[in-house]
Amino acid sequence: MSKLIILPEVEDIKLFINPNFGREFNHKYNTIRENILANISNIDDEYYQNKNFGNHWREFKNKFEYILSKMTNVSYETYNIKHMGGMNYNYDFIIQYILNNEVIEEKKIEFKHNNASLSELPQFLELYDKNVKEQYKLCTISYAEFYYDNYLNKYLEIDGSITENKPNKDIYLKNVFDIKYKHPFFKNMHENKNNFIKEKRKLATHSISDYIQTYSNTFQFDNLTEKIKVSQNDKIFLLWDYNEFHIQKINVNEMKISNIIEGSINDMYFDVNVDNFIYNIRIRINWGNSGGLCNPRWKFTFIYK
């Protein structure tokens, strides 16, 4: 059975019922939410008996266990939740339905907070820029390569406080995805990230727009289609809107990305037509850690046709 790694505070239930929390702590709050979901059946009675939050804990657990029952047609006695998470997996949890101490069915679950529909998600898939090229072969020139060749020197001209020498291209591409900034050049950039923020953000935006305009006609959408099929097949989206859970499953077996929608190329994204599917897809490129500094990535969002 799942075990609590970090015991939540009794007031942490507010993260599911109160939308007024700062976005700057999204990662921290989402970690707490996932920890609670993974271990809701192990929460001590004192949480449910708390005079201020007990009713919220009981109501939330009842809604959660009800939606779990709607995900399956099998008869079961209890359930177990395995927390997966991280970018190594394409889903957050595995729900195991148990009867006579045996797992009789499993479901892959991706949890999305503050949403009631897939069309409202910030993204359903996120890929590292290097993997988009090397592993999934969507492009032949990665955005990071393009940035190094055409925009990194401009970044360094903007911020004259960076004293470490610019590394060669191979070293740069090896370290640009390291969010701990172990390489001296990236550590130096990080130390000065708050200098000329507006100018750096403008440069990053322009570089993304330039990259999309230059290379979008070479993108291999058949390869992207296969990645989406593999990552989204047999997965249930569990959506929470601060009041109720919703479940949604998509059929990606026959989908096919055909082309870029005319007129959709924007500064930081473009849209693609998807045949045999209920949504089209928006493809966005951004920097995960300060514009032009570290962790370029691609985000994929469902949009209405």
PAZAMI-949299 format. One record per residue (C-alpha): residue in one letter; z, y, x. Coordinates in steps of 0.2 Angstrom, whole numbers, padded with zeros to 4 digits, always signed. Each point is the difference from the previous one (the first is absolute). Layout:
// residues N
AZYX;...
//
This chain:
// residues 305
M+0000+0000+0000;S-0002+0018+0005;K+0014+0008+0009;L+0004+0019+0001;I-0003+0007+0016;I+0007+0017-0004;L+0012+0001-0015;P-0007+0014-0011;E+0012+0014-0005;V+0004-0001-0019;E-0008+0017-0002;D-0017-0006+0007;I-0005-0005-0017;K-0004+0018-0002;L-0015-0003+0010;F-0008-0010-0014;I+0005+0012-0014;N+0000+0018+0007;P-0017+0007+0006;N+0008+0015+0009;F+0001-0007+0018;G-0009+0008+0015;R-0017-0007+0005;E+0005+0002+0018;F+0012-0015-0002;N-0013-0011-0009;H+0000-0014+0013;K+0019-0001+0000;Y+0002+0000-0019;N-0014-0013-0002;T+0009-0011+0012;I+0016+0001-0010;R-0010-0003-0016;E-0008-0016+0007;N+0017-0006+0007;I+0007+0002-0017;L-0014-0009-0009;A+0000-0015+0013;N+0019-0002-0003;I+0003+0005-0018;S+0007-0017-0005;N+0012+0001+0014;I+0008+0017-0004;D+0019-0001-0003;D+0008+0002-0017;E+0008+0016+0006;Y-0017+0009-0001;Y-0002-0005-0018;Q+0018+0005-0004;N-0001+0017+0008;K+0005+0014-0012;N-0014+0012+0005;F-0015-0012+0005;G+0005-0017-0008;N-0011+0002-0015;H-0015+0006+0011;W+0002-0016+0010;R+0001-0012-0015;E-0015+0008-0009;F-0010+0000+0016;K+0003-0018+0004;N-0003-0005-0018;K-0017+0009+0000;F-0004-0008+0017;E+0004-0018-0005;Y-0010+0003-0017;I-0016+0005+0009;L+0002-0015+0012;S+0000-0011-0015;K-0016+0008-0006;M-0009-0004+0016;T+0000-0019-0002;N-0003-0013-0014;V+0011-0013+0008;S+0018-0004-0006;Y+0013+0003+0014;E+0019+0001+0002;T+0001+0014+0014;Y-0010+0009+0012;N+0000+0005+0019;I-0008+0015+0008;K-0007-0001+0018;H-0002+0018+0007;M-0016+0001+0010;G-0006+0018+0002;G-0007+0009+0015;M-0019+0002+0004;N-0001-0019+0006;Y+0000-0005-0018;N-0010+0006-0015;Y+0015-0001-0012;D+0018+0004+0000;F+0009-0015-0008;I-0003-0018-0005;I+0009-0005-0016;Q+0005-0018+0000;Y+0003-0008-0017;I+0013-0014+0001;L+0004-0015-0011;N+0011-0014+0005;N+0003+0008+0017;E-0019-0001+0003;V-0013+0014+0002;I-0012-0003-0014;E-0011+0015+0002;E-0002+0015+0011;K-0007+0018-0003;K-0006+0013+0012;I+0007+0017-0005;E-0004+0017+0006;F+0013+0013-0006;K-0005+0018-0003;H+0013+0013-0005;N-0003+0015-0011;N-0016-0007-0008;A-0006-0008-0017;S-0018-0004+0005;L-0010-0005+0015;S-0011+0015-0002;E+0016+0011+0004;L+0004-0008+0016;P-0001+0010+0016;Q-0009-0015+0008;F-0001-0019-0003;L-0005-0004+0018;E+0003+0008+0017;L-0009-0005+0016;Y+0003+0006+0018;D-0016+0009+0006;K-0002-0013+0015;N+0000-0014-0012;V-0013+0008-0011;K-0012-0002+0014;E+0006-0015+0010;Q+0006-0012-0013;Y-0009+0005-0016;K-0015+0008+0008;L-0003+0013-0013;C-0005+0012+0014;T-0007-0001+0018;I+0008+0016+0006;S+0018+0002-0005;Y+0007+0017-0006;A+0012+0000+0015;E-0014-0002+0012;F-0010+0014-0008;Y+0016+0011+0001;Y+0003-0003+0018;D-0018+0004+0004;N-0002+0015-0010;Y+0017+0008-0005;L+0014-0005+0012;N-0004+0013+0012;K+0000+0013-0014;Y+0017-0006-0005;L+0006+0003+0018;E-0008+0017+0001;I+0010+0005-0016;D+0017-0006+0008;G+0001+0005+0018;S+0018-0007+0001;I-0006-0018+0002;T+0001-0002+0019;E-0004-0019+0001;N-0017-0004+0006;K-0012-0007-0014;P-0002-0018+0003;N-0017-0009+0001;K-0007-0006-0016;D+0005-0018+0001;I+0018+0005+0003;Y+0000+0013-0014;L-0007-0013-0012;K+0013-0013+0005;N+0014+0012-0003;V-0005+0011-0015;F+0007-0012-0012;D+0017-0001+0008;I+0012+0010-0011;K+0014-0001+0013;Y-0010+0010+0012;K+0004-0010+0015;H-0015+0006+0010;P+0005+0017+0009;F-0015+0009-0007;F+0004-0004-0018;K+0018+0003+0003;N-0004+0017+0007;M-0011+0004-0015;H+0014-0006-0012;E+0012+0012+0009;N-0012+0014-0004;K-0006-0005-0017;N+0008+0015-0009;N-0010+0012+0010;F-0015+0007-0009;I+0002-0011-0015;K-0013+0009-0011;E-0013+0000+0014;K+0002-0018+0004;R-0001-0005-0018;K-0016+0009-0003;L-0007-0008+0016;A+0005-0017-0006;T-0008+0003-0017;H-0016+0006+0007;S-0001-0015+0012;I+0001-0012-0015;S-0013+0009-0010;D-0011+0000+0015;Y+0002-0018+0003;I-0003-0005-0018;Q-0016+0011-0001;T-0006-0007+0017;Y+0003-0019-0003;S+0002-0003-0019;N-0018-0006-0001;T+0004-0014+0012;F+0015-0008-0008;Q-0001-0018-0004;F+0006-0001-0018;D-0003-0019-0001;N+0014-0003+0013;L+0012+0012-0009;T-0003-0009-0016;E+0005-0017+0008;K+0016+0008+0007;I+0005+0007-0017;K-0004-0017-0009;V+0011-0009+0013;S+0014+0012-0001;Q+0001+0003-0018;N-0004-0017-0007;D+0014-0009-0010;K+0012+0015+0002;I+0010+0008-0014;F+0004+0019+0000;L+0017+0003-0006;L+0001+0019-0005;W+0016+0010-0004;D-0001+0017-0009;Y+0018+0004+0001;N+0003-0007-0017;E-0010-0017-0002;F-0008-0013+0011;H-0019-0003-0003;I-0010-0014+0007;Q-0019+0000+0004;K-0011-0012+0008;I-0018+0003+0005;N-0015-0012+0002;V-0009+0003+0016;N-0010-0016+0001;E-0017+0008-0006;M+0003+0018+0007;K-0013+0007+0012;I+0000+0018+0008;S-0018+0006-0001;N-0001+0017+0006;I+0008+0017+0003;I+0001+0010-0016;E-0012+0015+0002;G+0009+0017+0002;S+0017-0009+0003;I+0001+0003+0019;N+0015+0012+0002;D+0009+0007+0015;M+0012-0016+0001;Y-0007-0013-0011;F-0015-0007-0009;D-0003-0011-0016;V-0009-0016-0002;N-0008-0009-0014;V+0007-0017-0004;D-0011-0012-0010;N+0009-0013-0012;F+0016+0009+0001;I+0010+0011-0011;Y+0003+0014+0013;N-0010+0009+0014;I+0009+0003+0016;R+0005+0015+0010;I+0001-0002+0019;R+0010+0012+0009;I+0004+0003+0019;N+0016+0008+0006;W+0012+0001+0014;G+0016-0009-0003;N+0010+0010+0012;S-0004+0018+0001;G-0019+0006-0001;G-0009-0005+0016;L+0015-0008+0009;C+0003-0018-0005;N-0004-0015-0011;P-0017+0004-0009;R-0003-0011-0015;W-0010-0004-0015;K+0006+0001-0018;F-0008-0008-0015;T+0003+0006-0018;F-0006-0006-0017;I-0009+0014-0010;Y-0007+0000-0017;K-0019-0002-0002;
//
